Amino acid sequence: MDSSVSIEYNDTSVIIDCRKVFLSFDRRYAAKGYPIPCEIYFKPTTELIGTISSSGIVTVDEDFSRYSQRENIYRILLIPTENYNEEKMIDVLSESMLLYAPN
């Protein structure tokens, strides 16, 4: 993993910190196979969302995705596929952040 990415685990979530921005997702939902709440603390590009959705690990539910300009948080709902695995999810999100997050 690139040294500019930091992964933090706690009982309820995983936080991926990349450069000056970060995202988090709820581990409890993922562990049960439920749709996963995810918060991205910047306005993501369509490429970032497309990369996550086309990963084969999760898809993005566009109906439950929204950006709060006031808070600068993009909230998305990730739907796990049968290929879901927490480590794969972290890899996909970390790589996407490295490629498309603002510096």
Secondary structure, DSSP 4 states (H G I P E B T S, - for coil): --TTEEEEE-SSEEEEEETTEEEEEEHHHHHTT--EEEEESS---HHHHHHHHTSSSEEEEEEEEEEETTTTEEEEEEEE-TT--HHHHHHHHHHHHHHHS--
